[in-house]
Structures are given as C-alpha cells and as structure tokens.
Amino acid sequence: MKFNIRGENIHVTAALREYVEKKVGRLEKYFDTPQPTDVHVTLRVLRGEGTIEVTIPLTGVIIRAEETHEDMYAAIDLVVEKLERQIRKHKTKLMRKIRIEPNNRALVRDAAPVAVLADDEEIDISIVRNKRFDLKPMDAEEAVLQMDMLGHSFFVFQNSETNDVNVVYRRNDGRYGLIEPK
C-alpha cells in the first residue's frame, strides 16, 4: 500500500504519519496478495476535534471510512475498526460469490471463516421497502428546499439543467451536498 497522507488545519508530524501507516497498514493481512493501491488519508482538525478520513480504492469496490474524536490517535484507531468491518463484510460477499465464480479466490485469504462477522452475526442484506416516484425536474436549490420541507436527509430529483438524476443530502456539518453522475 502506498500512503497519501495530507492534513487540513493540522501539521502531519512524522509520528502521526508513522502511526497512520502502521495502523492502516494492518489491513493488508485481509488480502491474499499485496494490493498495489494508493491509500488516501486526510487528517483535519475543526473546533478542537480531529477527523480522519481514509479511502482505499480496490478492484471493484472503494472502501471508505471517516471518524471524529477529540484525540487524533483515538480517531485513527476507530477508523481502522470501521475499515476492518467493511473489509470483512466485502470479503463475506466475495466468499459467497466464489461458490458461483471460482475466479475470485485470489482476492481474499481463506485463513478465517468469513461467513460470520466478528460478533457472530451473519450478514443479512434484505431490502424491506421499495418505493417508486416520479422525478420532477428542478434545480439543486429547489431540491434542498423540498428535502427540508419533507424532513428527509436526502432527496432524489431530476436536474432541470442536465436532465440527469441527482441527489442532494444534508452533511454532518449541517451544510448540503450534491451527487451527480459523471
């Protein structure tokens, strides 16, 4: 793994860089072959709280986690735990697929049983509700107003300028985000 570590409102010291590389580097044990991938790590401090965001692009999937804590080192530990859970979940899905497609075996190490998570609960992915609705053409500002009026945390709409399906969402910092297709 190649690390791309950057800081926002924080100087990334050698000790901090080494700690991130050591902790996030532990994730390599989950893969059979070393993954030639770049790990993008962003450390930021805002209002006295440290936030770490880690993005690991792998073949066919992007693993991403973010954690905020008063202590940056504790945030690093917490984000690694989140990443481990995500990798185990992804690995379980791959192992289920292997029964159908044997070509995927090289992606994961067969050392541990992966049909069960660490807390002995099987992964149950089931869609419990299906909703259909007409997309009304509107701009992003109108979509944010609709979302706030409905009290939702996201809103799907057809962008009147591009005719693409977009999503507006409320971010953790209270501001809004827009998701557009490429």
Disulfide bonds with the S-S distance in Angstrom:
none
